[in-house]
Amino acid sequence: MRGKAIEAVGENNMVVFAPEAPAKYTVTVFTDIDCGYCRKMHSQIATYNKEGIKMRYLMFPARASVPTLSTRRFRSGAPPTGGRR
């Protein structure tokens, strides 16, 4: 059921980091660009991609009630930095 809900969002509404070769696995992550743990995971994207893992991000600002610069940037529709869509 949750898988269907995530797929209904559509990859075109996600930030996707895909390996060069066809992906062996796909991981969908709810991420907060102001979260230190999320940033740590993001710093390892190249390693995941080399292992054949496609990473798909869905924005989930954990601190949505605190308007950070990153949250305002995301809500404005500004393009993400560094990813392949």
C-alpha positions in Angstrom: 0.0 0.0 0.0 2.8 2.5 0.9 4.7 1.5 -2.2 1.7 2.4 -4.4 1.3 5.7 -2.6 5.0 6.5 -3.3 4.8 5.5 -6.9 1.7 7.6 -7.3 3.9 10.7 -6.6 5.9 9.9 -9.7 9.6 10.2 -10.2 9.1 13.4 -12.1 8.2 14.9 -8.7 11.3 13.5 -6.9 15.0 14.4 -6.9 16.6 11.3 -8.4 20.3 10.3 -8.4 20.6 7.3 -10.7 23.6 5.1 -11.5 25.1 5.2 -15.0 24.1 1.5 -15.6 20.6 0.2 -15.0 19.7 0.3 -11.3 19.9 -2.9 -9.3 17.9 -1.4 -6.4 15.9 1.7 -5.8 15.7 3.5 -2.5 13.1 6.2 -1.8 14.1 8.6 1.0 12.0 11.2 2.8 14.7 13.9 3.3 15.1 17.2 5.0 17.8 19.3 3.4 18.5 21.0 6.7 19.1 17.7 8.6 22.7 16.7 9.3 22.0 13.0 9.0 20.3 13.6 5.6 23.3 15.6 4.5 25.7 12.8 5.6 23.7 10.3 3.5 23.6 12.6 0.6 27.4 13.0 0.7 27.6 9.2 0.0 25.4 9.3 -3.2 28.3 8.5 -5.5 29.0 5.4 -3.5 25.4 4.2 -3.6 25.3 4.9 -7.4 28.5 2.9 -7.9 26.8 0.0 -6.2 23.9 0.2 -8.6 21.5 1.9 -6.2 19.2 4.6 -7.5 18.3 7.1 -4.7 15.0 9.0 -5.0 14.4 11.9 -2.6 11.0 13.2 -1.5 11.3 16.4 0.4 10.0 16.1 4.0 11.1 19.1 6.0 11.2 17.9 9.6 11.4 21.5 10.8 8.6 22.8 8.5 7.3 25.1 11.2 10.7 26.9 11.3 11.1 28.6 7.9 14.7 28.0 7.0 16.4 29.3 3.8 16.4 25.8 2.4 12.7 25.3 3.0 11.8 28.6 1.4 14.0 27.7 -1.6 12.4 24.4 -2.0 8.9 25.8 -1.7 9.6 28.5 -4.2 10.4 25.8 -6.9 14.0 26.7 -7.1 16.0 23.9 -8.7 17.9 21.5 -6.4 21.6 21.7 -6.6 23.7 18.8 -7.8 21.1 16.1 -8.8 19.9 14.5 -12.0 16.2 14.7 -12.5 
